[in-house]
Amino acid sequence: MNEESDTSNKGLFVLGILVVLVLGVLAFILFGFEEATPSSNQVEYNYYTFDEVGGLWQTTLVNNDQSYLAVFRFNPTQVEDVYVTGNFSGFKSSPLYLTF
């Protein structure tokens, strides 16, 4: 009787290992072969080229033959659909300063 119990336990153990292996192979087939889409580290927008550097986006702006490096948190395609609400009449009375 002891031999039958050992054989039964070994059989269940082997069956358990086989089930785990089959599930592992199925999981690999379903999820392991997905192609990762390469993220583009460069965006061209209105004749400017934005490069991703360290999680920020930078481009070069030229004014009067002077080059300026402008760094932004988002690239232009990420902020195309940003809606702004409110009244902007207060900006007419005093100068508006933009800083980078």
C-alpha positions as CSV (number, residue, x, y, z in Angstrom):
1,M,0.0,0.0,0.0
2,N,2.9,2.3,0.7
3,E,4.3,1.8,-2.8
4,E,1.0,2.7,-4.4
5,S,0.8,5.9,-2.4
6,D,4.4,6.9,-3.4
7,T,3.7,6.1,-7.0
8,S,0.4,8.1,-6.8
9,N,2.2,11.1,-5.2
10,K,5.0,11.0,-7.8
11,G,2.4,10.8,-10.6
12,L,0.6,13.9,-9.2
13,F,3.8,15.7,-8.8
14,V,4.8,15.0,-12.5
15,L,1.3,16.0,-13.6
16,G,1.6,19.2,-11.7
17,I,5.0,20.0,-13.3
18,L,3.6,19.3,-16.7
19,V,0.6,21.6,-16.2
20,V,2.9,24.4,-15.1
21,L,5.1,23.9,-18.1
22,V,2.2,23.9,-20.5
23,L,0.7,27.0,-18.9
24,G,4.1,28.7,-19.1
25,V,4.5,27.8,-22.8
26,L,1.0,29.1,-23.6
27,A,1.7,32.3,-21.7
28,F,4.9,32.8,-23.6
29,I,3.2,32.2,-26.9
30,L,0.4,34.7,-26.1
31,F,2.4,37.4,-24.5
32,G,6.1,36.8,-25.3
33,F,6.1,37.4,-29.0
34,E,4.4,40.9,-29.0
35,E,6.3,43.4,-30.9
36,A,7.3,46.4,-28.9
37,T,6.5,49.6,-30.8
38,P,9.6,51.7,-30.8
39,S,9.1,55.1,-29.3
40,S,10.1,57.9,-31.6
41,N,12.6,60.2,-30.0
42,Q,12.2,62.9,-32.6
43,V,9.2,64.9,-33.8
44,E,9.1,67.3,-36.7
45,Y,6.5,70.1,-36.3
46,N,6.1,73.3,-38.3
47,Y,9.7,73.2,-39.6
48,Y,11.1,72.6,-36.1
49,T,12.7,69.3,-35.0
50,F,12.1,68.3,-31.4
51,D,14.4,65.8,-29.8
52,E,13.7,63.9,-26.6
53,V,16.5,64.2,-24.1
54,G,16.2,63.0,-20.6
55,G,12.4,62.9,-20.7
56,L,12.2,66.5,-22.0
57,W,11.8,67.8,-25.5
58,Q,14.2,70.3,-26.9
59,T,14.5,72.3,-30.2
60,T,16.7,75.1,-31.4
61,L,15.1,78.5,-32.1
62,V,16.9,81.1,-34.2
63,N,16.3,84.8,-33.8
64,N,18.5,87.4,-35.5
65,D,21.2,84.8,-36.3
66,Q,21.3,83.9,-32.6
67,S,20.5,80.2,-31.7
68,Y,18.5,79.4,-28.5
69,L,18.0,76.0,-27.1
70,A,14.3,75.7,-26.0
71,V,13.4,72.9,-23.7
72,F,9.8,71.7,-23.1
73,R,8.0,69.1,-21.0
74,F,5.8,68.0,-23.9
75,N,6.3,67.8,-27.6
76,P,3.8,69.8,-29.9
77,T,1.8,66.8,-30.9
78,Q,1.1,66.0,-27.3
79,V,-0.5,69.4,-26.7
80,E,-2.4,70.0,-29.9
81,D,-5.8,69.4,-28.2
82,V,-5.3,71.4,-25.0
83,Y,-8.4,73.6,-24.5
84,V,-8.0,76.9,-22.6
85,T,-11.1,78.5,-21.0
86,G,-11.5,81.8,-19.4
87,N,-11.1,85.5,-20.2
88,F,-7.9,86.8,-21.7
89,S,-8.7,90.5,-21.7
90,G,-6.4,91.1,-18.8
91,F,-3.3,90.4,-20.9
92,K,-4.1,93.5,-23.1
93,S,-3.4,96.0,-20.4
94,S,0.1,94.8,-19.3
95,P,3.0,93.2,-21.1
96,L,3.1,89.4,-21.1
97,Y,6.5,87.8,-20.5
98,L,7.2,84.2,-21.6
99,T,10.1,82.4,-19.9
100,F,11.7,79.1,-20.7
